Structure formats: structure tokens, C-alpha cells
Amino acid sequence: MSVIGCATIVGDKTQLIPISSTPNEATISVTDEHGREVYKGNTPSNVTLEKSDGSYWGKKSYTVRITKEGYETRNIQITASANGWYIAGNIVFGGLIGWFIVDPWNGGMYTLSPKDISESLSEKTASNAKDGSISILLLEDVPPALINKMKRIN
């Protein structure tokens, strides 16, 4: 009796990405390279993402959007790239079958980067509105760099 099998030797087809923000409880939206939302939640969260779309050499990419009312929105790109284990591991253990057949199909050869996301959200500040409206702030909420540019109106 003979048994023939094949499995990736370099990694899993998914990767856990921790996402946090300061302040907490910001809304997270993760979209893939086709604009499809694959995750929605709040910080802090651990998000499991596919590294491949299932096609040959089909590495994935994502955009993480972090929003919270009163704070600037942040967009972070996550991209996949071949990891060192894919290159070295298949030379030593897997050979051509692992290098050109198994790993390019299942995504185990890729590492998503960054491996974790921790963002500090900046508070929104008043800006010149193009629609003719004005913004009202408390004096203590005005950034120090803008205080000397303020003009008194009666």
C-alpha cells in the first residue's frame, strides 16, 4: 500500500490581524481588492483574512478603514507578499511541487503586512467650509498653532 499526499509546508491560508485604535470603539470596515466588505466591527478586534483568492498566484490585498465620530478617518492598506519560508522551505522540504503547485493555489506562501494595526485617531479640527457654513469650537479645543490666526468678530 502506498500513500501519496501533498500539503503546504509554509503556512496557513488565513492570517489573524489584530486591529486596535486610540480611542477604542472606533468602527472598522475591511474591504478586499474588489471593494467587497469582508469584515465590519469595532476596535479592538481580531480579524481573520484570507491570504489568497484561490486562483493561481492569487494573493489578496485589503483596505482597513477606521472611523469614529469627531475623529479623522484612517485608511490602512494590507498587502500579501511571499514569505521566507515559502522560498527556503520549499527548497529544503517541498521541491518543485510545493513551490509551483500547492502553495501558489492555497495562499500559504503569503504573509499579510502589516501583521497588526494600532492607530491613534486625531480629533477633527475646524476647517474652512466651501459651502459658506462656519464651525464653532470652544477656545480650549482650538489647536495652539491656529490660535494666533484667529480674528475676533463682533
Disulfide bonds with the S-S distance in Angstrom:
none
